[in-house]
């Protein structure tokens, strides 16, 4: 990014892991940065950045904080992993009446509206690579060969990101407003201090005692520094002279496919454990989750039905992360 820029950079979700890393990197380049989130970041606010606590759906507050903003990085999300997934599971065929499905879409609409009213010229939206997964393996897929799946085949979080992507890209074409946008789709994010995918405490509690799924299955991850760089480069390419990325969507990863359990082996070893040696069939994992669901009063029959509907559309790596999240959420109460 150009440090001579007089405008501010706004990072929604700036209290989260990636949003904070992005904001800190922008501030280190001499830019004025606003970190916006519902929750305060765990880390100290870096020099050159200011934290503003508010709900993105609060239009008046968002409009106020966007005064003088030149570019918005919309990284805020909810329901991506952890117990949030369980609490947000709902039938995707009931989109009309499901407020949870519309949560992130409302956030994006507010952001887009503020961009129009404030005349903010650039918006970079952080989506997810999951918008192209329909339960089948994808090999050597790229932006041209792998389209987004239909809304009736995906989980709640993916429905929301798909809707947001369409809204963002639609705004970039033919709206009459000088707003240039692009969508970045990262895979699993890792790096120092990351606590969402790499639950060290779960390893220590021996919750990583087994593996399941196709041993040959591979997936893409992205280091947080590479993802930060992708966002800064995208913002630079959204200028009036370099707007080639406007309205485009890009997959972001480290360029290397890895097996999930092989990739996690260094984590096991550094914590003094060996990698999972027991391999379970997926059907057994499904069966093992049934009593866990019934032990929690918070998970009623509605969530149980939707949980199986949701998992039927996931890849093995996503199934593992979701299962671990649910198991961790439920086992702490047993």
N, C-alpha and C positions, 0 to 999 in steps of 0.2 A: 504494500500500500504506500501511497505517496504521503510522507510525513508533512509536506507543505499544505496538504488539504486543510481547509479551514472548517470543514464540517465535522460533526461528531459521528461516531460509530455506535449504533445501538445493538446490543446482543440480547435477544430474548432468551430466557432459560439461562441467563448468565450466572445463576447460582449453582447450576449443575456442573457435572464433571467437564464435559466438552465445552459448554458455553463459557465457563470460567477460563479454561485454557485458551480459547480463542480470544476472549477479551484481554487476557494478560498479554498475549502475543501482540495484539494490536496496540496496546498501551506501550509496550516495549519499543515500538516503532515511532513513538512520539505522537501518536494519535490520541484524541480525546475520546474516551470510551464510556458508555453507560451500560452497566450490567443490570438487567431487569429480570426479576423473578419473584415468585410468591414466597420463596424461602431464601434466607441469607446463605451465602456460600460458606463452606467449612473453612476455607482458607482466607487469609487477610487480603483485603482489597488492594491491588497493586497501585503504585503511583501512576497517575494519569487516568485512572478509572474511578468511577463513582457508582455505588450500588443504589438502585431505586427499587423499592419493594411495592409491587402492585399486581393485580390480576390483569392479564392481557385483555380479557373480555370487558374490562372497565374502560370503555372508549374514552371518556373524559380524561382519566388519568394517563392513558396511553398517549392521547393527543398532546397533553401538557408536557410530558417528558420528551416527546419527539421534536420539540422546538429546536431548530438548527441542525437536525440530524441529516446526514448525507447518504448514509447507507444503513440498512437494517439486515442483520443476520438473524433469521428466525430459526433458532435451534430448540425452542421450548417444545416439550413433548410430555405425554403421559400415557401410561399403559403399555410401555414397551417391554418391560420385564419385571420380575419380582412379584410380590403379592398384588401389585396393581393389575397384573394380567387377570388374576382370578376375580378380582372385584369388578372388572370391566367386561367380563364375558357375558354377552347377550346375543340373541339370535340376529344374524345379519340380515335376515329376510324381513325384519320388522324395522327398517330404517326410518320410516316415517315417524314412529312413536318413540324412538330410542334417543334420549338426550345425550347419552354417553357417546354414541357414534358421532354426534354433531359437535362434541366438545372442542376438538382441535380445529375443526372447520370454522367454528365461530371465532376462534383465536386468529386464524388466518384472515378471515373476512375483516376483522377489526384492524389488523395490521395493514391490509391492503387499503382500507378506507382511510386510515391515517396517512398512508403514503400519498394518496390522491389529494387529500385536503392540505397536507403540509408541503406537497410538491417534492417529496423525497424521490430521487431518481433511480435508486438501486435497492434491490431486495434479493438476498440469497436465502433460499429455503432449504433446510436440512430435512430430507425425507429419509427413506430406508430402502435398502436393497430388497426387503421382503415384499415389496409391491409387485414383484415379477414372479414370486413363487406360488405355484398352484398344486403343490404336492408331488411334482415330478422333478427328477434331477435335471439340472441345466449344466451343460458342458460348453465352455468357450463362448458363453453368451456375451453380447454387447448391447449397446443402446439401440442399435438398429434391428438386431435379430430377436430380441426378447421384449415383447410388449407387456404392458401391465395386464394383470389378470382381471377378470370381471369381478364386480363387487359382491356377487353371490357365492364366491368361492374363498373368501379370505376372512381373517379374524378381525375383531373390532379395531385394533390399532392400525392394521393395514388398510381397512376401509377408510379410516380417518385420514391417513397419509395419502391415499389415492385421491380422495376428494380434495384435499388441500393442494396436491400437485396440480390437479386439473384447474382449480381456482387460480393458482398462481400463474400457470402457463397461459390460461385464458386471459388474464389481466395484461399479460405481456404482448398480446396480439390484438391490434385493432381497437384498443380502448380509447384512443385519442389522448391518453395521458403519457407523458414522457417518463414512464416507469419501466425500467429494464430489470428483468428477473431471470433467475435460473434455479434449477433444482439439483441438489447433490444427494446421491443415494449411497451412504456408507454401509459397509458390512458391520460385523461386530467390532466395537472400538476397544482398544487396549492401550495400556501405558501406565506410567507411574501414578499411584494413588487411585487407580480405577477400582471401583468396588461393586459395580453392577454385574458384570459378567464373571469376574474372578473373585468369588466369595472365599477368601482365605479361611474364614471361620468355619465354613462348611467343610473344607478339606480337613481342618483340624478335628471336626466332629465326625469324621469318617463318612460323610454323606457322598463322597466320591468313591465308593467302594466297588462300583461296578460300571461297566459300559454297556451300551446296547446300540442297535442299528447296524447298518452296513459298515463293516470295518474298512471298506474301500472308499467310503463317502468322504468328500473333501469340501472345504468351505474357504471363504476369503475373509480375512480380518484386515483392519486398518489401524495403524499406530496413530495415536492422537495428534502427534506432530505433523504427520502426513495429511491428516484431515484438516488441521488448522491451515496448512499451506494451501490445500485445495480451495478452501473458502476465501483466503486472501487473494489468490490468483483469480478466482471467479469474480470477486468484487472489482479487481483491477480491469477485468475484461468486459465489464458492464458500463464502461464510460461511453460518452457520445462518439468517440473516435474508434473505440475498440468494443463494439457491442456484438461480436460474433457469437457469444454464448447466450445471448438473450433468447428466452423461450425454450432453452434446451435443458435436457436432463442428463446427468452423468453418474455412472457408477464410480465409487471411490473405494479403492482397496490398495493393499501393498503390492499387488501384482503376483502374489504367490498363493497357491492353493495348498491347504494343509489339512491333515486329519485332526479333528478336535482333540482327541485324547493324546495323540503324539505331540500336539502343540502345547498341551497343558503339562506334559511330563516334567519340564524344568520346575514348574511350580510345585508339583508333588515332591520332587527330590529336594528342593531347597527348604521345604517344610519338614523334611525327614521322613517322608512317606514314599512308598513305591506307587507306580501308576496302577490303575485298576486292572486286575488280572481276570476277574470274572466277567464273562460276557453273557448278557441275558437277552432272550428274544423279546421283541417289542410287545408281543401279545401279553407276556408276563408282566411287563411294566404297566400296561393298561390295567391289568387285574389288580396289581399291587396298589394302584392309586384309588381304587373304589372305596376301601375302608377309610382311607385318609379323608376323602371327601365327606363321608357320612359322619365322621367324628366331630365335625365343626358345625355348630348351629348357624354360622354365618354363611355357609354354603348350602343352599336349599336345592330342591329338585330342579328348579329353573336353571341354576348355575351348573348342576351336574349334567343336564342334557346338553347345554351349550358348550360345556368343556369338551365333551367327546366330539361334538360337531366341529369345534375349532381345531382340535388336534388332528382330525382326519385330513386336514389340508396343509399340515406343516411338514417341513423337511425333518430329517432325523436330528440334525443339529439343533433346530428350533424346538423339537420335541424334548430333547434332553434338557435344554435350558428351562423350558416351561415346567417340565416335571420336577426338576431340582428346585425351582422357585416355589412350586406348590408344596413339595415335600418339606422344604425348609419352613414354609409358612405354617403348615399344619403340625409338623413334628415338635415345634417349640411349645405347643400347647398340650402335647400328650403326656 
